[in-house]
Amino acid sequence: MFSILEMFKIGVGPSSSHTVGPMVAACKFVESLEHTGTLGRVSRVRTVLYGSLALTGLGHGTDRATVAGLEGNMPQTVDTDHVNIIRHECESSGELLLAGKHRIDFDYAHDVVMDVWHRLAAHPNGMRFQAFDQQNNLVDEQVWYSIGGGFVRQGNAEDLMIGIHERPPIGTSFADQQSDSSLDDGSDVPYPFTSCDELIALCEKHHMSIADIVWANETAMQSAVQVRSELDNVWRVMRRCVQHGCHTSQTVLPGGLNAPRRAPKMYARLASNSDVLARDKKRADAVLESSDAAWVDLFALAVSEENAGGGRIVTAPTNGAAGIIPAVLHYYWHFVDHANEEGVITFLLTAGAVGYLFKRNASISGAEVGCQGEVGTACSMAAAGLCAVMGGTPQQVENAAEIGIEHNLGLTCDPVGGLVQIPCIERNAMAANTAINAVRMAMLGDGTHIVTLDQAIKTMKDTGEDMMSKYKETSKGGLAVNVVEC
């Protein structure tokens, strides 16, 4: 089992699969050149982005993120201002500092290729890196895939390439696998599980909560101090992101749609009655403009707008859905009387377990299964986490998580202009309140329900496979077409 902490990566906007993943892959490519001692021989690098990365790459900043990765930058530490102007810098100098130490000639317009006609069969988010010497001999060539949530996987240079709208031949796609083969059998942890049924059985057998199970597994892989420190940092970055999104002086999001930032004005309006972000955790007077639902909307919008603006966010489990878990966590923190730091840890551990199940048994990539894999997964994770801190049993937690995903099944990914703005930002706010309502419903019952979370996850995977490619982060269908046409 991989660490559930990997479901919460500190990164940059606007996309985990199209910004964070490509930056990580490009960085790993140049690290391998350095490791093999071939970096000094390289005089030119060429990157080819395929499929969804090419079709929506400019709107997602994929080209800029990839070039930043070639410089040796990683999402958690990269200067976000540098990423925004990196193309201008490269075009002005005609150079690139490969791996941060080896200067080469670089023609941005020709050395970063957007192949909008093809995709690699294994996954819609494929990319190819090539390094050449002064005689134009190929020094190294690698294929990488950004598989959602900032996760990457290396492929083979010979991987099959197909037409952009072709269905991959049987056996060539990651979707053909029953589970993510990059994950092992969990033999290195005391309580391995690969399904929610197994997880609930472990809870019942050992009289432990889901958070207890995950904590035991995490601390078997690294120290308790490190686990706690990383979770505390996730919460700290989430809070900082909400604050910045509410107080930013920027009024319009980048990208050309001229979409306004709404969070600052919305915050000023809500805070004029009772400033939730500035007071203690006692509930404000129950008036319409200070209702918890309105504040949840604000929290989600603030984070999603920060993401759309290329700011520092927590991938949870993706950037396109990064506003949901912070919004529900802030709801817990500001509107639940008994909220405390231990509850935040319980929330994140429980949510991470549910995210792991989606990642392992289906997908969290919008380019692979549509937005149901991003917003749907985040809604399910948030519902599970909140239910746990509200005193829900493992069965009630599963019920809340299942409700969260069941009512996001079939959700398409059709970003207008290839930007993570419309409908993505509002969709985060809607899903955050859906997660809270799912918990209310689950807590009113005893945990018994007909559809299991495992069945819902499988349904999401099957639905994603049946979904037409134009509705899976290509901006070739849905709102992405009709808004432009109208």
TORLOSE-448110 format. One record per residue (C-alpha): z, y, x. Coordinates in steps of 0.1 Angstrom, whole numbers, always signed. Example, Ala and Ser with C-alpha at 12.3 -4.5 7.8 and 13.67 -1.06 7.14 Angstrom:
2
@pz +78	py -45	px +123
@pz +71	py -11	px +137
END
This chain:
486
@pz +0	py +0	px +0
@pz -7	py +35	px +12
@pz +20	py +61	px +10
@pz +21	py +78	px -24
@pz +26	py +110	px -5
@pz -12	py +108	px +2
@pz -17	py +117	px -35
@pz -2	py +151	px -27
@pz -22	py +166	px +2
@pz -18	py +202	px +14
@pz -53	py +215	px +15
@pz -77	py +243	px +5
@pz -98	py +250	px -25
@pz -120	py +247	px -43
@pz -125	py +209	px -43
@pz -108	py +179	px -28
@pz -139	py +157	px -29
@pz -163	py +185	px -19
@pz -142	py +207	px +4
@pz -112	py +188	px +17
@pz -129	py +154	px +21
@pz -160	py +167	px +40
@pz -138	py +188	px +63
@pz -117	py +157	px +71
@pz -148	py +135	px +76
@pz -165	py +161	px +99
@pz -133	py +164	px +119
@pz -130	py +127	px +123
@pz -166	py +125	px +135
@pz -161	py +150	px +163
@pz -128	py +134	px +172
@pz -146	py +101	px +177
@pz -171	py +119	px +200
@pz -143	py +132	px +220
@pz -125	py +98	px +220
@pz -156	py +80	px +233
@pz -163	py +106	px +260
@pz -196	py +116	px +245
@pz -187	py +151	px +233
@pz -199	py +167	px +265
@pz -234	py +152	px +262
@pz -239	py +167	px +227
@pz -262	py +197	px +225
@pz -269	py +197	px +187
@pz -253	py +183	px +156
@pz -269	py +177	px +122
@pz -252	py +171	px +89
@pz -269	py +157	px +58
@pz -251	py +160	px +25
@pz -263	py +137	px -3
@pz -259	py +134	px -41
@pz -232	py +154	px -57
@pz -222	py +170	px -24
@pz -257	py +185	px -22
@pz -261	py +194	px -59
@pz -229	py +213	px -62
@pz -221	py +218	px -25
@pz -228	py +255	px -23
@pz -205	py +263	px -52
@pz -178	py +240	px -38
@pz -181	py +254	px -3
@pz -191	py +219	px +11
@pz -213	py +233	px +38
@pz -187	py +257	px +50
@pz -159	py +231	px +49
@pz -181	py +206	px +69
@pz -189	py +231	px +96
@pz -152	py +240	px +98
@pz -145	py +203	px +102
@pz -170	py +201	px +131
@pz -150	py +228	px +148
@pz -120	py +205	px +146
@pz -102	py +221	px +117
@pz -82	py +202	px +91
@pz -75	py +213	px +55
@pz -37	py +216	px +58
@pz -39	py +240	px +87
@pz -73	py +257	px +86
@pz -75	py +295	px +83
@pz -88	py +299	px +48
@pz -102	py +333	px +56
@pz -122	py +318	px +85
@pz -137	py +292	px +62
@pz -150	py +319	px +38
@pz -169	py +337	px +65
@pz -178	py +308	px +88
@pz -215	py +308	px +78
@pz -218	py +345	px +87
@pz -201	py +339	px +120
@pz -224	py +309	px +129
@pz -255	py +327	px +119
@pz -246	py +358	px +139
@pz -238	py +339	px +171
@pz -262	py +310	px +167
@pz -234	py +288	px +181
@pz -207	py +264	px +171
@pz -176	py +254	px +190
@pz -176	py +217	px +185
@pz -142	py +201	px +183
@pz -128	py +235	px +192
@pz -138	py +231	px +229
@pz -175	py +223	px +234
@pz -200	py +252	px +226
@pz -234	py +242	px +213
@pz -264	py +259	px +197
@pz -262	py +258	px +160
@pz -289	py +267	px +134
@pz -269	py +268	px +102
@pz -299	py +268	px +78
@pz -314	py +237	px +95
@pz -285	py +218	px +109
@pz -267	py +216	px +75
@pz -291	py +198	px +51
@pz -286	py +196	px +13
@pz -305	py +165	px +2
@pz -306	py +170	px -36
@pz -331	py +142	px -41
@pz -311	py +112	px -28
@pz -277	py +97	px -27
@pz -262	py +69	px -8
@pz -257	py +38	px -30
@pz -221	py +32	px -21
@pz -208	py +65	px -36
@pz -222	py +98	px -49
@pz -204	py +118	px -22
@pz -221	py +106	px +9
@pz -227	py +125	px +42
@pz -244	py +117	px +75
@pz -235	py +132	px +108
@pz -258	py +130	px +138
@pz -253	py +142	px +174
@pz -281	py +147	px +198
@pz -283	py +154	px +236
@pz -305	py +180	px +253
@pz -335	py +156	px +252
@pz -330	py +152	px +215
@pz -318	py +116	px +219
@pz -294	py +103	px +193
@pz -259	py +102	px +208
@pz -241	py +90	px +177
@pz -246	py +87	px +140
@pz -220	py +81	px +114
@pz -219	py +79	px +76
@pz -188	py +90	px +57
@pz -179	py +91	px +20
@pz -156	py +115	px +2
@pz -141	py +93	px -24
@pz -119	py +117	px -43
@pz -86	py +135	px -38
@pz -94	py +143	px -2
@pz -96	py +106	px +7
@pz -125	py +96	px +30
@pz -140	py +63	px +40
@pz -164	py +55	px +68
@pz -196	py +37	px +60
@pz -225	py +25	px +81
@pz -255	py +44	px +93
@pz -277	py +17	px +76
@pz -261	py +22	px +42
@pz -287	py +21	px +14
@pz -302	py +54	px +2
@pz -315	py +57	px -34
@pz -329	py +83	px -57
@pz -304	py +108	px -71
@pz -306	py +94	px -107
@pz -310	py +57	px -97
@pz -283	py +32	px -106
@pz -271	py +15	px -74
@pz -281	py -21	px -70
@pz -253	py -46	px -79
@pz -230	py -50	px -49
@pz -239	py -18	px -31
@pz -214	py +6	px -48
@pz -177	py +10	px -44
@pz -175	py +9	px -82
@pz -185	py -28	px -80
@pz -151	py -36	px -64
@pz -122	py -45	px -86
@pz -99	py -23	px -64
@pz -101	py +0	px -35
@pz -106	py -23	px -5
@pz -92	py +3	px +19
@pz -57	py -6	px +5
@pz -40	py -37	px +18
@pz -18	py -61	px -2
@pz +14	py -42	px +3
@pz +31	py -68	px +24
@pz +47	py -40	px +45
@pz +69	py -27	px +17
@pz +98	py -44	px -2
@pz +83	py -39	px -37
@pz +45	py -42	px -36
@pz +26	py -37	px -68
@pz -11	py -33	px -77
@pz -8	py -28	px -115
@pz +16	py -10	px -139
@pz +26	py -44	px -154
@pz +37	py -55	px -120
@pz +56	py -22	px -114
@pz +74	py -24	px -148
@pz +83	py -61	px -140
@pz +98	py -50	px -107
@pz +119	py -23	px -125
@pz +132	py -48	px -150
@pz +139	py -75	px -124
@pz +158	py -53	px -100
@pz +173	py -28	px -125
@pz +156	py +1	px -108
@pz +136	py +31	px -119
@pz +100	py +36	px -109
@pz +112	py +64	px -86
@pz +137	py +40	px -70
@pz +109	py +14	px -64
@pz +86	py +40	px -48
@pz +114	py +55	px -27
@pz +123	py +20	px -13
@pz +86	py +15	px -4
@pz +82	py +49	px +11
@pz +113	py +46	px +33
@pz +101	py +12	px +45
@pz +70	py +29	px +60
@pz +87	py +61	px +73
@pz +122	py +76	px +76
@pz +140	py +88	px +45
@pz +143	py +123	px +62
@pz +105	py +124	px +66
@pz +98	py +113	px +31
@pz +122	py +139	px +16
@pz +108	py +166	px +39
@pz +72	py +160	px +29
@pz +81	py +159	px -8
@pz +101	py +192	px -5
@pz +71	py +207	px +13
@pz +48	py +197	px -16
@pz +71	py +214	px -41
@pz +74	py +245	px -18
@pz +37	py +249	px -16
@pz +33	py +244	px -53
@pz +58	py +272	px -60
@pz +42	py +295	px -35
@pz +8	py +288	px -50
@pz +20	py +298	px -85
@pz +37	py +329	px -72
@pz +6	py +340	px -53
@pz -17	py +333	px -82
@pz +5	py +354	px -105
@pz +8	py +383	px -81
@pz -26	py +384	px -64
@pz -45	py +417	px -63
@pz -79	py +399	px -65
@pz -95	py +404	px -99
@pz -126	py +383	px -98
@pz -132	py +348	px -85
@pz -159	py +343	px -59
@pz -192	py +324	px -65
@pz -214	py +346	px -87
@pz -201	py +340	px -122
@pz -178	py +370	px -120
@pz -151	py +350	px -137
@pz -120	py +372	px -139
@pz -86	py +361	px -126
@pz -64	py +360	px -157
@pz -31	py +348	px -143
@pz -19	py +383	px -130
@pz -24	py +400	px -163
@pz -10	py +371	px -183
@pz +21	py +370	px -161
@pz +27	py +407	px -165
@pz +24	py +403	px -203
@pz +48	py +373	px -205
@pz +72	py +388	px -179
@pz +76	py +420	px -199
@pz +97	py +400	px -224
@pz +116	py +377	px -200
@pz +105	py +369	px -164
@pz +108	py +331	px -162
@pz +98	py +332	px -125
@pz +126	py +357	px -116
@pz +155	py +344	px -137
@pz +176	py +313	px -137
@pz +166	py +281	px -155
@pz +182	py +290	px -189
@pz +157	py +291	px -217
@pz +143	py +325	px -228
@pz +145	py +336	px -264
@pz +120	py +316	px -284
@pz +94	py +342	px -292
@pz +57	py +336	px -293
@pz +47	py +354	px -261
@pz +75	py +338	px -241
@pz +71	py +303	px -254
@pz +72	py +274	px -229
@pz +35	py +265	px -238
@pz +23	py +300	px -228
@pz +42	py +298	px -195
@pz +27	py +264	px -189
@pz -7	py +278	px -195
@pz +1	py +306	px -170
@pz +13	py +282	px -143
@pz -18	py +260	px -146
@pz -41	py +290	px -145
@pz -24	py +305	px -115
@pz -28	py +274	px -94
@pz -64	py +267	px -106
@pz -75	py +302	px -99
@pz -60	py +300	px -64
@pz -79	py +268	px -59
@pz -112	py +284	px -72
@pz -106	py +313	px -48
@pz -104	py +289	px -18
@pz -66	py +293	px -14
@pz -39	py +270	px -1
@pz -30	py +244	px -28
@pz -17	py +209	px -32
@pz -43	py +183	px -40
@pz -26	py +165	px -70
@pz -44	py +142	px -70
@pz -76	py +164	px -67
@pz -83	py +201	px -63
@pz -101	py +203	px -96
@pz -70	py +191	px -114
@pz -45	py +208	px -90
@pz -29	py +230	px -116
@pz -16	py +203	px -139
@pz +13	py +187	px -120
@pz +26	py +221	px -107
@pz +25	py +235	px -142
@pz +45	py +206	px -157
@pz +69	py +207	px -127
@pz +74	py +244	px -133
@pz +80	py +236	px -170
@pz +107	py +212	px -159
@pz +122	py +236	px -134
@pz +123	py +267	px -157
@pz +127	py +252	px -192
@pz +149	py +221	px -188
@pz +186	py +229	px -185
@pz +195	py +201	px -161
@pz +166	py +206	px -137
@pz +174	py +203	px -100
@pz +159	py +194	px -67
@pz +166	py +157	px -71
@pz +147	py +157	px -103
@pz +117	py +173	px -86
@pz +118	py +143	px -61
@pz +120	py +118	px -89
@pz +91	py +136	px -107
@pz +68	py +134	px -77
@pz +77	py +98	px -68
@pz +70	py +87	px -103
@pz +38	py +107	px -107
@pz +27	py +94	px -73
@pz +31	py +58	px -84
@pz +8	py +64	px -114
@pz -17	py +82	px -92
@pz -17	py +52	px -69
@pz -27	py +29	px -97
@pz -56	py +51	px -107
@pz -67	py +54	px -71
@pz -65	py +17	px -65
@pz -79	py +3	px -97
@pz -104	py +29	px -108
@pz -113	py +63	px -92
@pz -101	py +99	px -90
@pz -135	py +111	px -81
@pz -153	py +134	px -106
@pz -186	py +124	px -90
@pz -179	py +88	px -96
@pz -162	py +87	px -131
@pz -163	py +123	px -144
@pz -135	py +146	px -150
@pz -115	py +119	px -167
@pz -107	py +107	px -132
@pz -94	py +141	px -121
@pz -79	py +159	px -151
@pz -72	py +127	px -169
@pz -54	py +111	px -139
@pz -34	py +143	px -133
@pz -24	py +145	px -169
@pz -12	py +109	px -168
@pz +7	py +115	px -136
@pz +24	py +146	px -149
@pz +34	py +129	px -181
@pz +50	py +100	px -162
@pz +69	py +124	px -138
@pz +82	py +145	px -167
@pz +92	py +115	px -188
@pz +112	py +101	px -158
@pz +132	py +133	px -153
@pz +138	py +136	px -190
@pz +156	py +102	px -189
@pz +128	py +80	px -200
@pz +129	py +43	px -193
@pz +102	py +27	px -172
@pz +86	py +16	px -205
@pz +87	py +51	px -219
@pz +72	py +64	px -187
@pz +43	py +40	px -189
@pz +38	py +50	px -225
@pz +37	py +87	px -217
@pz +13	py +80	px -188
@pz -10	py +60	px -211
@pz -10	py +87	px -237
@pz -19	py +112	px -210
@pz -50	py +93	px -199
@pz -61	py +78	px -233
@pz -68	py +112	px -248
@pz -89	py +123	px -217
@pz -111	py +93	px -217
@pz -148	py +102	px -216
@pz -142	py +137	px -202
@pz -173	py +148	px -183
@pz -176	py +169	px -151
@pz -201	py +196	px -157
@pz -190	py +227	px -137
@pz -211	py +258	px -145
@pz -229	py +270	px -114
@pz -214	py +241	px -94
@pz -182	py +261	px -92
@pz -146	py +248	px -99
@pz -141	py +275	px -126
@pz -157	py +268	px -160
@pz -145	py +246	px -177
@pz -121	py +234	px -149
@pz -95	py +262	px -149
@pz -88	py +262	px -187
@pz -90	py +224	px -187
@pz -60	py +223	px -164
@pz -39	py +244	px -188
@pz -49	py +222	px -217
@pz -41	py +190	px -199
@pz -7	py +203	px -187
@pz +4	py +209	px -223
@pz -11	py +176	px -233
@pz +11	py +159	px -207
@pz +42	py +176	px -221
@pz +33	py +165	px -256
@pz +27	py +130	px -244
@pz +63	py +129	px -231
@pz +77	py +142	px -265
@pz +58	py +114	px -282
@pz +70	py +87	px -258
@pz +106	py +98	px -259
@pz +107	py +96	px -296
@pz +99	py +59	px -293
@pz +115	py +30	px -275
@pz +87	py +24	px -250
@pz +68	py -2	px -270
@pz +31	py +5	px -275
@pz -1	py -14	px -280
@pz -24	py -1	px -253
@pz -11	py -5	px -218
@pz -16	py +19	px -189
@pz -35	py -8	px -170
@pz -59	py -13	px -199
@pz -64	py +25	px -202
@pz -72	py +27	px -164
@pz -97	py -1	px -167
@pz -113	py +16	px -197
@pz -116	py +49	px -177
@pz -133	py +30	px -149
@pz -157	py +13	px -173
@pz -164	py +45	px -191
@pz -172	py +62	px -158
@pz -197	py +35	px -148
@pz -215	py +39	px -182
@pz -215	py +77	px -180
@pz -249	py +93	px -171
@pz -250	py +108	px -136
@pz -258	py +143	px -150
@pz -222	py +144	px -164
@pz -206	py +135	px -131
@pz -203	py +166	px -109
@pz -240	py +173	px -105
@pz -242	py +204	px -127
@pz -273	py +188	px -143
@pz -259	py +185	px -178
@pz -234	py +198	px -204
@pz -220	py +233	px -200
@pz -236	py +236	px -166
@pz -270	py +236	px -182
@pz -264	py +252	px -216
@pz -244	py +282	px -203
@pz -272	py +290	px -179
@pz -299	py +285	px -204
@pz -282	py +306	px -230
END
